[in-house]
């Protein structure tokens, strides 16, 4: 049995860290780095760093970057299960300001096309909301959530984007945990009846269980790049729950994992 099973994107990220505002019809200096990314792979990597056994249901293309991502998964000990190989691979360009905040430009692939098999078991299923805007994505997500719930897995959902959050409502009927940021939580109308780990960026997070709110501050320190920080919180929290930590302690350690992801360029 796996500790954590993740349903989500794998991507190739190009991170561009700029020292001054962008100017069209002009040149500015930048630090540029290519690296693995995608919310699914980011969360799976964070879960693996906590010592959990991790499976990833994802989509890759057939190009060299996709082969490099598959090799990365193997080296990390992440099991690519029900893998979809279909072009194009998701590509993301992250424009990062000096304060670490980023804007994402995305060319999305199909996302994982798999439907639930019967021979995978896990303690926790993590579902990425980015699949909501893919053809048939909402139906596949709902099927995975129902399948996991029927097998007594803990189901954790991340809305991924405020515009996508309202589409998540059918999936949330099967979810135990929601891990949104503040804008996504507001877009949902704060109506989810399960438990919530509310990501608040540099302020840390709020753990909300049965209406009781526990604030978890983020450690102090320099912020280089926030790309993937929320995904690190998501994957770490899922892994620590699967490994038996109480939710408050799991949330505290996950916030530290998210903060550490901000100390370098790139999500992974």
C-alpha positions in Angstrom: 0.0 0.0 0.0 1.2 3.5 -0.8 1.2 6.3 1.7 0.2 9.0 -0.8 -1.3 8.8 -4.3 -1.3 12.1 -6.3 -3.6 12.9 -9.2 -2.2 15.9 -11.1 0.0 17.6 -13.7 3.7 17.1 -14.4 5.2 20.1 -16.3 8.4 21.6 -17.4 8.9 25.0 -15.7 10.9 27.9 -17.1 11.5 30.3 -14.2 12.4 33.9 -15.0 13.5 36.0 -12.0 13.5 39.7 -12.9 15.2 42.5 -11.0 13.0 45.3 -12.4 9.5 45.5 -14.0 9.0 44.0 -17.4 9.2 46.4 -20.3 7.9 45.6 -23.7 10.0 46.9 -26.6 13.0 46.8 -24.3 15.5 44.5 -22.6 16.0 43.7 -19.0 18.3 41.4 -17.2 17.0 38.1 -15.6 18.0 34.8 -14.0 16.5 32.0 -16.1 16.2 28.3 -15.0 14.5 25.3 -16.4 13.3 22.6 -13.9 10.6 20.0 -13.2 7.2 21.4 -12.1 3.5 20.9 -12.2 1.3 20.7 -9.1 1.1 16.9 -9.2 4.8 16.4 -9.5 5.5 19.2 -7.0 3.2 17.7 -4.4 4.5 14.2 -5.0 8.1 15.4 -4.6 7.2 17.1 -1.3 5.5 14.0 0.0 8.5 11.9 -0.9 10.8 14.3 1.0 8.8 13.5 4.1 9.7 9.8 3.7 6.3 8.7 2.3 5.8 6.1 -0.4 4.3 8.0 -3.3 2.4 7.2 -6.5 1.7 9.8 -9.2 -1.1 9.6 -11.8 -0.1 12.1 -14.4 0.5 12.9 -18.1 3.7 13.3 -19.9 4.5 14.0 -23.6 6.8 12.0 -25.8 9.6 14.5 -26.0 13.0 14.7 -24.3 11.7 17.0 -21.5 9.1 14.4 -20.7 11.7 11.6 -20.6 13.8 13.8 -18.2 10.7 14.2 -15.9 10.1 10.5 -15.9 13.8 9.9 -15.0 13.4 12.5 -12.2 10.4 10.6 -10.8 12.4 7.3 -10.8 15.4 8.9 -9.1 13.1 10.4 -6.4 11.3 7.1 -5.8 8.0 8.4 -7.1 6.0 5.6 -8.8 4.4 6.8 -12.1 1.1 4.9 -12.1 -1.6 4.9 -14.8 0.8 7.2 -16.8 -0.7 9.0 -19.8 1.9 9.6 -22.6 0.3 12.2 -24.9 1.7 15.4 -26.4 2.0 18.2 -25.5 3.7 18.2 -22.2 2.4 21.0 -20.0 4.8 24.0 -20.1 4.9 26.8 -17.6 6.8 30.1 -17.6 7.0 31.6 -14.1 7.8 35.3 -14.0 9.2 36.1 -10.5 9.5 39.5 -9.0 12.3 40.5 -6.6 10.0 39.9 -3.7 9.4 36.3 -4.8 5.8 36.7 -6.0 5.2 35.1 -9.4 2.9 35.1 -12.4 2.4 31.9 -14.4 2.0 31.5 -18.1 0.8 28.1 -19.0 0.4 25.9 -22.1 -1.6 23.0 -20.7 -1.4 19.4 -21.8 -4.3 17.0 -21.5 -3.7 16.1 -17.9 -3.9 12.4 -16.9 -6.6 10.6 -18.8 -6.7 7.5 -16.6 -9.8 6.4 -14.7 -9.6 4.5 -11.4 -8.0 1.0 -11.5 -8.8 -1.6 -8.9 -5.2 -2.5 -8.0 -3.9 0.7 -6.4 -4.3 1.3 -2.7 -3.1 4.3 -0.6 -3.7 6.0 2.7 -4.3 9.4 1.1 -5.4 10.6 -2.4 -4.4 14.1 -3.3 -6.4 15.7 -6.2 -5.1 18.8 -8.1 -7.8 21.2 -9.2 -5.9 22.2 -12.3 -7.5 19.2 -14.0 -10.9 21.0 -13.8 -10.3 22.9 -17.0 -9.3 19.9 -19.1 -11.9 18.1 -21.3 -13.5 15.5 -19.1 -11.4 16.5 -16.2 -14.1 17.2 -13.6 -15.7 13.7 -14.3 -12.4 11.9 -13.9 -11.6 13.8 -10.7 -15.1 13.0 -9.3 -14.6 9.3 -10.2 -11.2 9.2 -8.5 -12.6 10.9 -5.4 -15.5 8.4 -5.2 -13.2 5.5 -5.8 -10.8 6.6 -3.0 -13.6 7.3 -0.6 -15.1 3.9 -1.2 -11.7 2.3 -0.3 -11.5 4.3 2.9 -8.7 6.6 1.7 -8.4 10.2 3.0 -9.2 12.5 0.1 -7.4 15.9 -0.1 -8.3 18.5 -2.7 -6.5 21.6 -3.8 -8.7 24.0 -5.9 -5.5 25.3 -7.7 -7.1 28.6 -9.0 -9.9 30.9 -7.9 -11.6 30.6 -11.3 -11.6 26.9 -11.1 -12.7 26.5 -7.4 -16.5 26.6 -8.0 -16.2 23.7 -10.4 -14.7 21.6 -7.6 -18.0 21.4 -5.6 -19.0 17.9 -6.9 -15.6 16.5 -6.0 -15.7 18.1 -2.6 -18.7 15.9 -1.7 -16.2 13.1 -1.4 -13.3 15.0 0.1 -12.1 15.0 3.8 -9.7 17.9 3.4 -9.5 21.1 1.3 -6.1 22.9 0.9 -6.9 26.3 -0.8 -5.3 29.6 -0.7 -7.3 32.6 0.5 -8.6 33.6 -2.9 -9.7 30.1 -3.7 -11.4 29.8 -0.3 -13.3 33.0 -0.9 -14.3 31.8 -4.4 -15.8 28.6 -2.8 -17.8 30.8 -0.5 -16.2 29.2 2.5 -18.9 26.5 2.5 -16.9 23.3 2.6 -18.0 21.2 5.6 -14.8 19.2 6.0 -11.5 20.2 7.4 -9.4 22.9 5.8 -5.7 23.9 5.7 -5.9 27.5 4.4 -2.7 28.6 2.8 -1.9 32.3 3.6 1.4 32.7 1.8 4.1 34.5 3.9 1.6 34.6 6.9 1.6 30.8 7.1 -1.7 28.9 7.3 -4.9 28.4 9.2 -6.0 24.9 10.3 -9.8 24.8 10.4 -11.4 21.7 12.0 -15.1 21.8 13.0 -15.1 25.6 12.9 -12.1 25.9 15.2 -9.2 27.9 13.7 -5.6 27.4 14.6 -3.1 29.9 13.1 0.3 28.5 12.0 2.9 31.2 11.3 5.5 30.9 8.6 9.1 31.0 9.7 11.0 34.2 9.0 13.5 34.2 6.2 14.3 35.5 2.7 11.9 34.7 -0.2 13.5 34.0 -3.5 10.7 32.3 -5.5 7.2 31.3 -4.4 6.7 29.0 -7.4 5.5 25.7 -6.0 5.4 26.7 -2.4 1.7 25.9 -2.0 2.2 22.6 -3.7 5.0 21.8 -1.2 2.6 22.5 1.6 0.0 20.2 0.0 2.3 17.3 -0.6 4.0 17.5 2.8 0.7 17.8 4.6 -0.7 14.7 2.8 2.4 12.7 3.5 2.5 13.6 7.2 -1.2 12.7 7.7 -0.6 9.4 6.0 2.4 8.7 8.3 0.2 9.2 11.3 0.9 12.7 12.5 -2.0 14.7 14.1 -3.3 17.4 11.7 -1.9 20.3 13.7 1.6 18.9 13.8 1.3 17.9 10.1 0.2 21.4 9.2 3.1 23.0 11.1 5.7 20.9 9.4 4.0 21.4 6.0 4.2 25.2 6.4 8.0 24.9 7.1 8.3 22.7 3.9 6.5 25.4 1.9 8.7 28.1 3.3 11.8 26.1 2.5 10.6 25.8 -1.1 10.7 29.7 -1.4 14.4 29.8 -0.6 15.5 28.8 -4.2 14.5 29.2 -7.8 12.1 26.6 -9.1 9.4 24.5 -7.7 11.3 21.3 -7.2 
